[in-house]
Amino acid sequence: MMQSSFGPQRFTENGRRKVDSVACALAESPFAERFRGRSIRSCFGFAFAMVMLFHSGCATPSYLASRKIRDNPLTQTLHLVGRKGPEVSERTWHTLRRFDLEDQYLRNSSVCFAHIRKRVTENPEAELIYALSELAYVEGKKAEKAGRVSDALNQYGIALTNSYDYLFSDDLGNTRNFYDPQFRGACDLYNESLEDTLRLLCSENQIQPGQTYTIKTEDREFVVRTEMRGQWKTDEFDHYEFVSDYDIQTLRNQHTTYGLGVPLIAVRRPPEDNDPREKYYPKGLSYSVSALMRCVKPRGGGRAGESRVCVLEFFDPLRANQIQLAEQWVPLETDLTTPLAYFLDSPDFRKRNEATEGLLNPNESANRRGLYMLEPYDPERIPVLMVHGLWSSPMTWMDMFNDLRSFPEIRERYQFWFYLYPSGQPFWLSATQLRTDLTAMRKVFDENRRDQPLDEMVLVGHSMGGLVSRMQTIDSGDEFWKIVSNEPVRSADEAIAKLKGDDDDRFKLVSTLFFRPNTSVKRVITIGTPHRGSEFANDYTRWLARKFIKLPKMAIRTGSRLAELNPSVFKDTELLTVANAIDSLAPESPIFPVMMRAKHAPGVKYHNIIGVLENPTLITGRTEKGDGVVEYASAHMEDTESELIVDAPHTSVHMTPKAVFEVRRILLEHLQEIDGKDRVAQLESVEVVDANAPSLPLVMER
């Protein structure tokens, strides 16, 4: 419930004055005397958190920090930042001495390189090819430092193509030693030569997938053809950033793989058309991309002045983490986390996910409500929709999202979506809006309902988000209508006909009270969810919430107009006119018994993750076991497939490794059931008749 997506708090002078005024209001409130002497938890827990967070002025966490010196695995071995550097490694000096090339290199590196290339052409030797690659990289660094860009590009090209030859040349097939540290060194030389080449090209805005470029240097000519290897368009991205320029600050884990390629941050270009799908992709969205260069060796072994053709490819590591090079399967160097952190650090995303505004001013944040995708929509992967709780935003899911998609078996079959909604409004209103938003999404992406994975959707809800999620799978019948009215009706149409008022007002109210389950949702995971309400929503905190939470004007006006026009229909107008999120979570709210006994969609399965503190503090309370906000008795449900207890407070129970791993287990279980059904369907659909026994059809699995 009380989950903030923000970090450490700080008080401003104005904030202190506001806190003082709120404290006075608390002391003079009509509930002050009633609550004197009660525990901190029951009286001031929520109130204290609300005052602290709203009035302190929030210092939002930074997800990234720029490095002063980019990350480069060759920094130490080649002394790239030392006073005498850059300089070649001791092993390469040994190779030069062994082949009597040391003096020649010191006198004229170009002559030395030509001599090495000639010897390699006549008799390929791994040590010499590696030495040439390292020498060229060092010379490239020196040239770049001196401002000789053309010379630097030439040297990086030599380093890149020779390290590629070291790794893949057929001539070295019998002598290549994969256990030699030099082999990993060749990988690093390839990666860093490619990155430095891309940096120089990007500085002149010359990289655009789908185009062919010719790089002319004094020594040779490189023809570079660029290709996009993913589901992106060739003009999808506005620009690229380099992962090695940044340090992760806030996300718990950084998920990388080691291999060949340069991990990049690809920042999407603002859309120019009116494609309705674009509203599901946040502005400034960035993706993880790995760039890799295939080098086609020219005839004659690459003599000076001869053109070399290279193909620069941009891969999506979510769809491919290894590729085939020179008839070998090669792992890609990838980074899934830094591009995510780059996007989370963008001002546009921070503004869109303002958690405090969503709580205290739902009316202002309503225009940002909706489903959001941080990856391109994939008709072949199952959606996992994550729904945040009270005083929260999709930011709260980023650690779980980051960790879950690090597992290949998860990211290959699932795509992750996020729901943002004004958390200060009653959760049943948010549930109604989610039903509407899911229907609208399906119409945009799969109007003909051909994408089967969309009918295997999994919802994951934290705190109040668990209630919003669970309500997608239940049948209201007339039970919710009975909460507010004694007038008997059997259907939504009867209820609409019974009411006087504007058509739009009547439809909005009735759609909140009458609904059917979304049959596309097959599994719901609730985490720290108050299925029977929370004691934090008591008279005192509800009074405080009504002081600060500005309810959506449209909802208030709709409820007020209908209540005024239909005085004999409604027995309880409070839920229609003044209820906010805190009111909706009160244990005595009549909606919880109705939800508990409501019918749910056939086949839907529920799972529960519950926080239970082993050593609760004074503020979190010591009377009832729970996570400090939601008691175990409220979170526990009898109709779940599984229940996991986690020793964690309410605000972070869904971020714990134990909870993340449990969600992974459930998602894998979901796949097993789906794949099992597919196998059964295949068995039933394929019949083979045995000629020797025509009356007994045999079934063969494909």
Order of alpha helices (4+ residues) and beta strands (2+ residues): alpha-alpha-alpha-beta-alpha-alpha-alpha-alpha-alpha-alpha-beta-beta-beta-beta-beta-beta-beta-beta-beta-beta-beta-alpha-alpha-alpha-alpha-beta-beta-alpha-alpha-beta-alpha-beta-alpha-beta-alpha-alpha-alpha-beta-alpha-alpha-alpha-alpha-alpha-beta-beta-alpha-beta-alpha-beta-beta
